[in-house]
Amino acid sequence: MVQTASSQAGTLESNDIFIRMTQVPEGGESSVSVESIVMKQFGEDIIKTITQCLEDSGLKGVNIRANDRGALQCTILARMEAAITRYKESIQ
């Protein structure tokens, strides 16, 4: 049985964001998908924030799925930091 690394952070409550990170198959590219109640207004900013956090972490081959409920940027950053830390712990 092959074990894959994964992590999650956040909730589906109002003004929060739920982030799930999973390992992609070897050699696969990282990807980010976002579902948000404010996608039309702030979708680009949410994706940019998540992508920048991923790049800053140095992680490669990670699939990120985010479900946003109107989180502020500081909340997105905090949830990403938690998910990244948990992900790194799961691969050690």
C-alpha positions in Angstrom: 0.0 0.0 0.0 1.4 3.4 -1.0 1.0 6.1 1.6 0.6 9.7 0.2 1.2 12.8 2.2 -1.7 15.1 2.9 -2.8 17.9 5.3 -5.7 20.2 5.9 -6.4 23.4 7.8 -9.4 25.7 8.4 -13.1 25.2 8.5 -16.1 25.8 6.3 -17.4 28.5 8.6 -18.2 32.0 7.4 -15.1 34.2 7.0 -12.8 31.2 6.9 -11.1 29.0 4.3 -10.7 25.2 4.2 -7.4 24.1 2.6 -6.5 20.5 1.7 -3.1 19.6 0.4 -2.3 16.3 -1.2 0.7 14.8 -2.9 0.5 14.4 -6.6 1.8 11.3 -8.4 5.6 11.4 -8.8 6.7 13.8 -11.5 3.3 15.7 -11.4 3.0 19.4 -11.3 1.6 21.4 -8.4 -1.9 22.7 -8.9 -4.3 25.0 -7.1 -8.0 25.0 -7.3 -10.3 27.4 -5.5 -14.0 27.5 -4.8 -15.2 30.7 -3.2 -18.4 32.6 -2.5 -16.5 35.7 -3.6 -14.7 34.3 -6.6 -15.8 37.0 -9.0 -14.5 39.8 -6.8 -11.4 38.3 -5.2 -10.7 35.0 -6.9 -7.4 36.2 -8.5 -6.1 37.6 -5.2 -7.0 34.3 -3.4 -5.2 32.2 -6.0 -2.2 34.6 -6.0 -1.9 34.4 -2.2 -2.1 30.6 -2.1 0.3 30.2 -5.0 2.8 32.6 -3.4 2.7 30.7 -0.1 3.3 27.4 -1.9 6.2 28.9 -3.8 7.7 30.4 -0.6 7.4 27.0 1.1 9.6 25.3 -1.5 7.1 22.4 -1.8 6.8 20.7 -5.2 4.2 18.2 -6.5 1.4 19.4 -4.3 -2.3 19.6 -5.1 -4.1 22.3 -3.2 -7.9 22.5 -3.0 -9.4 25.5 -1.2 -12.9 26.2 -0.3 -13.2 29.9 0.7 -16.1 31.4 2.7 -15.0 35.0 2.6 -11.7 34.8 4.4 -9.4 37.8 4.8 -5.9 37.6 3.4 -4.4 37.2 6.9 -6.7 34.1 7.4 -5.7 32.6 4.1 -2.0 33.1 5.0 -2.5 31.5 8.4 -4.4 28.5 7.0 -1.7 28.0 4.3 1.1 28.1 6.9 -0.7 25.5 9.0 -1.4 23.2 6.1 2.2 23.5 4.8 3.6 22.7 8.3 1.3 19.7 8.7 2.1 18.5 5.2 5.9 18.7 5.8 5.3 16.7 9.1 3.4 14.1 7.2 6.3 13.4 4.7 8.9 13.0 7.5 
